[in-house]
Every structure is written in structure tokens, then in C-alpha cells.
Amino acid sequence: MTMRSEIEPLSALQPELDANGFTVVAGIYTPEEITAIIEKVGQADRAAATFRRSADLFAIRRFLTEVPETRELIFNNRLKELINRLSGNGFFVVKSIYFDKPAASNWYVSYHQDLTVAVDCKASIPGFGPWTVKPEQFAVQPPSVFLERIFTVRIHLDDTDETNGALRVIPGSHRKGICRREQIDWSVETERSCCVPQGGIMIMKPLLLHSSGRTLNSRRRRVIHIEFSDMELPAGLNWAERMPVFNEKNAW
């Protein structure tokens, strides 16, 4: 897997993302920016319903809404330039999650695709379903055309490799529509580990088959997961976390 050390021309990144369903770019954040983001997360009020804590995981749903102090740090000029080169300035945030896999955590997530989107309510709309409804949370599987227009940026606050839960992916699987692990022909497909250094990002398509391995080296893994789209939902539904990346001044 090619790891970019800096923002390269669109001609270098876009074909890799289109063909493989993912790409890795190092050096989007400085050590000082990473430290500042971690400090802001640590100062957040953790009593909210969107905060989840267990022995194996700490997570914040609707992260950019719950911890808005991180927005300026996360959307630095390097990330905004990369988003603009890859997709133009018509994309906006539709979902954000922070998760911390502690050093003692040893759980495994099997191969899957990210098939649901976060919306503001439950509505009967053809092509949308099944639904998952929790307090103040509505998630639904939309028609595949919506999933195909989403891309995810995973910001790594820690070095991540095969020993502490780096994602494993099936390159190109995003081009096969909705599928499951048992449908993979392992005689022709191979998996790759997506190692990302601290301060780097992984960009991926939601239909890319991916899994997360167990932690073997007692090192934590903290990641900010942000999904972007340029498609509006049909009447009756709105993205739960819709917020712009760019305004008229190309800034927050």
C-alpha cells in the first residue's frame, strides 16, 4: 500500500481511491495539533447521551457537535486542501464519531461495510431501510447511490499498525455493491493492512469491506471518523449532522 507523505496532486490520489476504495496520507496534522485535539476531547462533558464508555471502548457520537472546540483544529488548511482536491468544495459533513480503543481492549470486528447513515428522524420513504432507532439517534440504510457518494476520513491520533487494530481491507470491494464476508472469494481476493502514523489520515469508501484486528501490543488507538457527502436526502429526511467544510471564505 502506498503511503503519501504529503498532499499530492489529485492525479495521484483519486485513481487510488477509485480503484482500491482507500488511500492513506501521512502528515496532515502536526504533533502539536494532535496534542491540542486530544486535550479538547479530554475537556468535554462526558455525561451526554452520545458518550459511550465501557472497558473496551470509549466513543462519542455526533462528535463535531458534542465537541465543537475541535472543529478548527480538525479542519486545518491541509485537510481542507485535500478534500477540495479530491471532491471539490460541494461536500459537507454528514456524520462524525470519536472512538478510543484502550490499550487493554482486545476485541475484533469482522469484515463489514458501512451501510447506514445518520438522519434526523424516522420516515417512510421508498428505498430507505432497515432502520435502527435509539434515543435521539436514527440510522437507516439508504439506496446504494447515496453510499456511493460518501467518503470517510479517519484521523489517527495514535500510530496504528497490525499490532494495535489497524483496519484490514479488501481492495476494490467497494465496486461490487453491497456484499458480505461469506461472499468473498479468497482464492482471488487478498486483504491489506492499513497502517497509519499519528497525524495521518485514511480516506475510504463506505462500501469497502473492512475489519479491525485485536490489539497485541497494549497500545491504544484513537481515531476520529468523519463522513462526507454532496447529496441531499429526499424530502422528509435530513442528515443528522449536516455541517459545511467550506463557507464563502473557504473556512469554518
Secondary structure, DSSP 8 states (H G I E B T S, - for coil): --EESS---HHHHHHHHHHHSEEEE--SS-HHHHHHHHHHHHTS-TTSTTEEE-SS-EEEESHHHH-GGGHHHHS-HHHHHHHHHHH-TT-EEEEEEEEEE-TT----EEEE----EEESS----TT---EEEETTEEEE---HHHHHT-EEEEEESS-B-TTBT-EEE-TTGGGG-S--GGG--TTT---EEE-B-TT-EEEE-TTS-EEE--B-SS--EEEEEEEEE-----TT--BTT-EES--TTS--
